[in-house]
Amino acid sequence: MAGVNTMEKKLAEYKCDTNEAICLKLVRFPEDIEDDGTTFHPEYSHQIFGDDEVAFGYKGLQIQLFYSAGNLSTLFKVKYSSKVTETFDCVEPDDVEGKIREIVPAGFTCNTDDFISLLEKDANFKPFGTLLHTYTVHNEEAGELTYQIHKADITCPGFQEYHERLQTFLMWFIETASFIDADDDRWDFFLVFEKYNKDGETLYATVGYMTVYNYYVYPDKTRPRVSQMLILPPFQGEGHGAQLLEAVHRFYCSLPKVQDITAEDPSENYVKLRDYVLVKLCQGLPSFAADKLHLGFSADMIKEAQDKLKINKKHARRVYEILRLRATDMSDEEKAREYRLEVKKRLFGPYRKNQRELAKMRKCLRPEELVSHMGQMDTQTQHEELEKSYQVVVEDYRRIIERLASQA
Ligand SMILES: CC(C)(COP(=O)(O)OP(=O)(O)OC[C@H]1O[C@@H](n2cnc3c(N)ncnc32)[C@H](O)[C@@H]1OP(=O)(O)O)[C@@H](O)C(=O)NCCC(=O)NCCS
C-alpha cells in the first residue's frame, strides 16, 4: 500500500497545470524574449488538454508560444526539467507538442535565432485592409499611443495565413472557441493595431480583432452577426474593446442593406461592452432625451434605434433602462419604486412563462408530478430570484453609467 502511495506521489510531481505551463508573448524587441514581465498565460486550455487542464509526464513544463508583435510569426518551444519515461517505464507522457501542433499553423520556428530574423521582418508588416478609424489612448509610461482599426477580408494578400496564427489565441481566452471557415466570403474581419516606434521607424502591433458573419435576410437585407471578439490580454481594460465595437457598429450603420447587428451566443463581458457602446450611440437620439425616459419604453425609441443605428428592440430596451436609471433620482422613493417595477416587469417575462407552463401542466400531470414541478416554481423563490436578477442588472448598469461619466 505504501508503495502505491509513493508511486502516486511521484507521478503527481509530473502533472502540470497547462494554464501555467503555456507561456504566451507578443515580441517587439529581441530583449522581450528573455523578459518574463511580458509573458501572459491562457485563461483556458481545456479544449486542447481536457477538462482538468493538466499535462502529464513532465516536471517544470513550459510551452512557449512567442509571436512577433505585428505579423505574429511564431516561436514554439517545449521545455521541461525531466520527463516521466526517464524514471518510470510503465507510463507515457502526454504528446504536448502534437496537441499544440494541431492548432498552431505550419510555418512556426523552434529556433530563437530564426525567430529573431523573422522579428526583423516585422518592420515591413503593414495592417491588412482599409483603415476605418484612428484613436489615441494615454499611457502613463509611454504617453499618447495611436491605434488603428482596419477592415479586412480573406482576399487581402497574406491575410489568410495571418488569421490562422491570430485565431490560435481564441483557444486560450474564449471558453467555447472554435475556428471559423475563413474561406466563406461572408466573413468580415476587423483588426486593431497599435502604432509604435522601433529604431526611428513606425511599426504596427496586433492588439485584437473581431469576426462578423453577414447573414442573408429575405428579400434584400443582411444581418451582420458578431462571432468572435478578442482583445489580447496585454491590451485589455484600456478601452480597445469599446473602440472596436463602436467602429464596427458605425461601419454597418452606414450600409443601407444592413437590417440590424446581432451577436452569436454573446458572453457576459460582451453584453456589458455592447450595452456601454449602444448607450453611447443612443444617448444623443431625441426619443431617448431625459424628459421622454420617464414615460416608458416607447415605439419612437424602437423605431429611432432601428432606423438610425440598426439596433434591435431587445437591445434598445436595455439602453432605455440604463439611460432611465441615469436620469432617475434613486433617493426619491417613489421614482426609485417606479424604476424598479419597470425593470422587474421585463425580467419577470421568463417567470410568467413558467407560470403559464405550470397552468398547462396542471391539466396533464398526475398530482405527485405536479407537486414536484410546483416546488421548482414556488412563488417565494421566484420573488427572490427576481430580486437577485434585478440587483445584478442594476449593478452592471451603474458601472456603465460611471464609465460614461468618466469618458465625458
Ligand atoms: C471582452 C473584451 C473583448 C473586452 O475588451 P477590452 O478592450 O478589455 O474592453 P474595454 O477596455 O473597452 O472595457 C473593459 C473594461 O475595462 C474598463 N476600462 C476601459 N478603459 C479603461 C481605462 N482607461 N482605465 C480603466 N479601466 C478601463 C471598462 O470600464 C470595462 O470595465 P467593466 O467591464 O467593469 O465595465 C476582452 O476583455 C476580451 O477579449 N476578453 C476575452 C475574450 C472574450 O470574452 N470575448 C468576448 C466574447 S467573444
The ligand as a Gaussian input file, in Angstrom:
#p B3LYP/6-31G(d) Opt

LIG

0 1
 C      -14.365000      41.228000     -23.558000
 C      -13.245000      42.013000     -24.243000
 C      -13.423000      41.945000     -25.760000
 C      -13.297000      43.472000     -23.785000
 O      -12.254000      44.199000     -24.406000
 P      -11.468000      45.343000     -23.589000
 O      -10.587000      46.063000     -24.528000
 O      -10.841000      44.758000     -22.388000
 O      -12.713000      46.268000     -23.222000
 P      -12.670000      47.728000     -22.621000
 O      -11.294000      48.091000     -22.178000
 O      -13.307000      48.629000     -23.606000
 O      -13.608000      47.533000     -21.350000
 C      -13.334000      46.512000     -20.413000
 C      -13.308000      47.082000     -19.009000
 O      -12.176000      47.921000     -18.858000
 C      -12.566000      49.179000     -18.301000
 N      -11.715000      50.222000     -18.878000
 C      -11.697000      50.633000     -20.161000
 N      -10.776000      51.614000     -20.311000
 C      -10.235000      51.805000     -19.115000
 C       -9.227000      52.661000     -18.626000
 N       -8.604000      53.531000     -19.418000
 N       -8.911000      52.576000     -17.314000
 C       -9.517000      51.715000     -16.500000
 N      -10.484000      50.865000     -16.904000
 C      -10.828000      50.926000     -18.182000
 C      -14.002000      49.322000     -18.721000
 O      -14.724000      50.185000     -17.876000
 C      -14.511000      47.929000     -18.650000
 O      -14.842000      47.616000     -17.311000
 P      -16.219000      46.865000     -16.944000
 O      -16.136000      45.520000     -17.620000
 O      -16.193000      46.820000     -15.464000
 O      -17.298000      47.718000     -17.490000
 C      -11.827000      41.466000     -23.839000
 O      -11.700000      41.518000     -22.452000
 C      -11.576000      40.065000     -24.334000
 O      -11.143000      39.890000     -25.446000
 N      -11.840000      39.048000     -23.476000
 C      -11.590000      37.653000     -23.795000
 C      -12.463000      37.138000     -24.918000
 C      -13.942000      37.473000     -24.751000
 O      -14.515000      37.311000     -23.684000
 N      -14.539000      37.940000     -25.861000
 C      -15.932000      38.334000     -25.873000
 C      -16.849000      37.265000     -26.322000
 S      -16.480000      36.543000     -27.867000

